[in-house]
Amino acid sequence: MILKASEVLKVFGGLVAVNNVSLDVEEGEIVGLIGPNGAGKTTFLNCISGALKPDGGTVEFLGIDITGWVPEKICRLGMSRTFQISRPFPRLTVLENVKVSAVFGGGINNLRDATKKAEEVLEFVNFPLPKDTPAENLNAMQLKLMDLARALASSPKLLLLDELASGLTTGELGSLMDTIKEINKSGVTIIIVEHIMKVIGGVCNRIAVLDYGTKIAEGTPEEISSNERVIEAYLGKKRIKA
């Protein structure tokens, strides 16, 4: 078990954003986390990764209780993530952005080694532009790929992807799905938050569903796509193949 989140609770004022959600993730899995907008998916990731401190429950990563740890400490332990909205250093180049992650996330102290790591992950994600391109010149897809490269530069054991596929074309989705599978084959466990069911069904071994902060279902893509409670809450009245 690489991650064990138990009864995680997060409250904002009178709003229960994450309501005692538990999720176990085994090493090597790709686990999807789906649900309507406002269901608590990103908040749950924030509680796992240290961006938010849970108001209740525990989070264990690699058998270590990391509840309440700061993000950089969790990252150094082996967990990294992307965000819904890219947060690049706009005046730095793509390579420099990724090098920052290699140094501060991956703990690489030698700049030559950090450069090598950054170049390797940019090649791995098939970044389409020269590595000296300023980040402020990138489009949405290119920013997402750079964010993915930054996350990988810290050499994670667990990777959290938050709506990485949003806004992409059909062709870009296929390429991204292939990349996610290759990351997983390299030994990285993945939790992916996504609304695009083609992506979730195409890469995930297992799916958990949140609704109003509560986990309402968990199972294989086939089980989730035929779950009546999920259909009513999220997928619509007609069954949708994941």
Order of alpha helices (4+ residues) and beta strands (2+ residues): beta-beta-beta-alpha-beta-beta-alpha-beta-alpha-alpha-alpha-beta-alpha-beta-alpha-beta-beta-alpha
